[in-house]
Amino acid sequence: MSRSERRPTTVGARREPPRFRRVAVRRVEHLSPRMVRVTLAGPDLEGLTVEHPAASVRLLLPSPGGQELVVPSWNGNEFLLPDGRRPTIRTFTPRRVDAEALELDVEIVIHGGGVASEWVEVAEPGDPAAISGPGRGYAIDRDAPAFLLAGDETAIPAISQLLEALPAETPVQVHIEVAHPDARLALPDRPRATVEWCDLPPGASSGDALVAAVRGADLVPGTKVWVAGEAAALQHIRRHLFEDRGLPRAQASVRGYWKHGRSGDADDDA
Ligand SMILES: Cc1cc2nc3c(=O)[nH]c(=O)nc-3n(C[C@H](O)[C@H](O)[C@H](O)COP(=O)(O)OP(=O)(O)OC[C@H]3O[C@@H](n4cnc5c(N)ncnc54)[C@H](O)[C@@H]3O)c2cc1C
């Protein structure tokens, strides 16, 4: 390629994420007082495929105070609305994709103080949104001797998918921290899974019960570990797994799903 054919590169330019697909809410189902399943649908979902469990999609919502959905443009570094403001984009797990019905389910935690959490509490059929993705999921090692899945309420959709996808004969231990007892949900049935629901004590920091559960877990050699939840708690879990237990990095996926005190996701991987 000659120099003139090379595309100009901008310092710090990032690869443009997949385009936004316009959708509308088709159904809303309250799975618990803390979790709402929203079925998004529309012809733009044609061709959306999700290969692995625990993947991600970015959900674009109307800006707070507005009903209208404005799709932002990519400026080489980030998405911006025509008026220069940042759009409201949050990350969720694509829980179910139906290519025939052109539907996508996401399950959103009602935690009280966020745009997506507030949006989903009052979401109704016909409400506009858009999704982009999917982002990378979890490639399952079918030869692993055992799995540990751990997370907080935001990880319940991904953990449910993983329980459906892991090899049936492999033992799986699951630890889920809930900030409220009402957040417990029925998980997919699996013969060789043990599930521990860990209540976050009043006044404790998000992730405290999850950190304690992972610290106390009995891991047979070679166990594959998947953990997601609040970013600071996951730093403790990373240190515990990789330093205290000396787990090889490739044996664990530790993913920050949100960060205390900060809007938007905290997607960082081990
Ligand atoms: C790969 C990936 C997959 C994810 N999958 C899911 C999913 O399937 N379901 C899901 O509900 N979330 C999921 N999340 C997490 C979700 O993106 C964040 O919780 C997001 O911040 C929620 O947006 P919000 O607008 O409600 O709150 P924000 O406006 O982003 O945050 C407002 C405030 O609420 C706090 N906050 C955010 N989330 C929580 C929470 N769960 N509990 C308590 N406080 C919180 C923030 O720290 C901030 O102070 C995922 C994140 C990633 C990276």
The ligand as an SDF file (V2000), in Angstrom:
LIG
                    3D

 53 58  0  0  0  0  0  0  0  0999 V2000
  -20.4700   -6.6070   30.2170 C   0  0  0  0  0  0  0  0  0  0  0  0
  -21.5220   -6.0230   31.1700 C   0  0  0  0  0  0  0  0  0  0  0  0
  -22.7430   -6.6810   31.3250 C   0  0  0  0  0  0  0  0  0  0  0  0
  -23.7140   -6.1630   32.2060 C   0  0  0  0  0  0  0  0  0  0  0  0
  -24.9180   -6.8190   32.3220 N   0  0  0  0  0  0  0  0  0  0  0  0
  -25.8810   -6.3050   33.1240 C   0  0  0  0  0  0  0  0  0  0  0  0
  -27.1800   -6.9270   33.1970 C   0  0  0  0  0  0  0  0  0  0  0  0
  -27.4670   -7.9040   32.5010 O   0  0  0  0  0  0  0  0  0  0  0  0
  -28.0970   -6.3750   34.0380 N   0  0  0  0  0  0  0  0  0  0  0  0
  -27.8200   -5.2470   34.7950 C   0  0  0  0  0  0  0  0  0  0  0  0
  -28.6970   -4.7880   35.5320 O   0  0  0  0  0  0  0  0  0  0  0  0
  -26.5980   -4.6430   34.7400 N   0  0  0  0  0  0  0  0  0  0  0  0
  -25.6460   -5.1350   33.9100 C   0  0  0  0  0  0  0  0  0  0  0  0
  -24.4230   -4.4990   33.8370 N   0  0  0  0  0  0  0  0  0  0  0  0
  -24.1600   -3.3640   34.7250 C   0  0  0  0  0  0  0  0  0  0  0  0
  -24.8020   -2.0670   34.2590 C   0  0  0  0  0  0  0  0  0  0  0  0
  -24.2240   -1.6480   33.0300 O   0  0  0  0  0  0  0  0  0  0  0  0
  -24.5430   -0.9590   35.3460 C   0  0  0  0  0  0  0  0  0  0  0  0
  -25.1010   -1.3410   36.5740 O   0  0  0  0  0  0  0  0  0  0  0  0
  -25.0620    0.4080   34.9250 C   0  0  0  0  0  0  0  0  0  0  0  0
  -24.3480    1.3690   35.6860 O   0  0  0  0  0  0  0  0  0  0  0  0
  -26.5430    0.6230   35.1930 C   0  0  0  0  0  0  0  0  0  0  0  0
  -26.9100    1.8790   34.6750 O   0  0  0  0  0  0  0  0  0  0  0  0
  -27.8490    2.9210   35.4440 P   0  0  0  0  0  0  0  0  0  0  0  0
  -28.1610    3.9750   34.4410 O   0  0  0  0  0  0  0  0  0  0  0  0
  -28.9720    2.2090   36.1130 O   0  0  0  0  0  0  0  0  0  0  0  0
  -26.9370    3.5380   36.5840 O   0  0  0  0  0  0  0  0  0  0  0  0
  -25.7690    4.6330   36.3470 P   0  0  0  0  0  0  0  0  0  0  0  0
  -26.3660    5.9110   35.8800 O   0  0  0  0  0  0  0  0  0  0  0  0
  -24.7300    4.0220   35.4920 O   0  0  0  0  0  0  0  0  0  0  0  0
  -25.1960    4.8220   37.8140 O   0  0  0  0  0  0  0  0  0  0  0  0
  -25.8200    5.7070   38.7550 C   0  0  0  0  0  0  0  0  0  0  0  0
  -25.3270    5.3610   40.1520 C   0  0  0  0  0  0  0  0  0  0  0  0
  -25.7950    4.0540   40.4980 O   0  0  0  0  0  0  0  0  0  0  0  0
  -24.7010    3.2130   40.8630 C   0  0  0  0  0  0  0  0  0  0  0  0
  -25.0120    1.8490   40.3570 N   0  0  0  0  0  0  0  0  0  0  0  0
  -24.9480    1.3780   39.0760 C   0  0  0  0  0  0  0  0  0  0  0  0
  -25.3370    0.0850   39.0300 N   0  0  0  0  0  0  0  0  0  0  0  0
  -25.6480   -0.2750   40.3080 C   0  0  0  0  0  0  0  0  0  0  0  0
  -26.1220   -1.4600   40.9250 C   0  0  0  0  0  0  0  0  0  0  0  0
  -26.3690   -2.5790   40.2090 N   0  0  0  0  0  0  0  0  0  0  0  0
  -26.3350   -1.4650   42.2580 N   0  0  0  0  0  0  0  0  0  0  0  0
  -26.1190   -0.3600   43.0140 C   0  0  0  0  0  0  0  0  0  0  0  0
  -25.6790    0.8170   42.4950 N   0  0  0  0  0  0  0  0  0  0  0  0
  -25.4520    0.8570   41.1550 C   0  0  0  0  0  0  0  0  0  0  0  0
  -23.4770    3.8380   40.2100 C   0  0  0  0  0  0  0  0  0  0  0  0
  -22.3210    3.5450   40.9440 O   0  0  0  0  0  0  0  0  0  0  0  0
  -23.7990    5.3150   40.2500 C   0  0  0  0  0  0  0  0  0  0  0  0
  -23.4480    5.8600   41.4870 O   0  0  0  0  0  0  0  0  0  0  0  0
  -23.4490   -4.9810   32.9430 C   0  0  0  0  0  0  0  0  0  0  0  0
  -22.2220   -4.3040   32.7570 C   0  0  0  0  0  0  0  0  0  0  0  0
  -21.2720   -4.8260   31.8720 C   0  0  0  0  0  0  0  0  0  0  0  0
  -19.9680   -4.0970   31.6940 C   0  0  0  0  0  0  0  0  0  0  0  0
  1  2  1  0
  2  3  1  0
  2 52  2  0
  3  4  2  0
  4  5  1  0
  4 50  1  0
  5  6  2  0
  6  7  1  0
  6 13  1  0
  7  8  2  0
  7  9  1  0
  9 10  1  0
 10 11  2  0
 10 12  1  0
 12 13  2  0
 13 14  1  0
 14 15  1  0
 14 50  1  0
 15 16  1  0
 16 17  1  0
 16 18  1  0
 18 19  1  0
 18 20  1  0
 20 21  1  0
 20 22  1  0
 22 23  1  0
 23 24  1  0
 24 25  2  0
 24 26  1  0
 24 27  1  0
 27 28  1  0
 28 29  2  0
 28 30  1  0
 28 31  1  0
 31 32  1  0
 32 33  1  0
 33 34  1  0
 33 48  1  0
 34 35  1  0
 35 36  1  0
 35 46  1  0
 36 37  1  0
 36 45  1  0
 37 38  2  0
 38 39  1  0
 39 40  1  0
 39 45  2  0
 40 41  1  0
 40 42  2  0
 42 43  1  0
 43 44  2  0
 44 45  1  0
 46 47  1  0
 46 48  1  0
 48 49  1  0
 50 51  2  0
 51 52  1  0
 52 53  1  0
M  END
$$$$
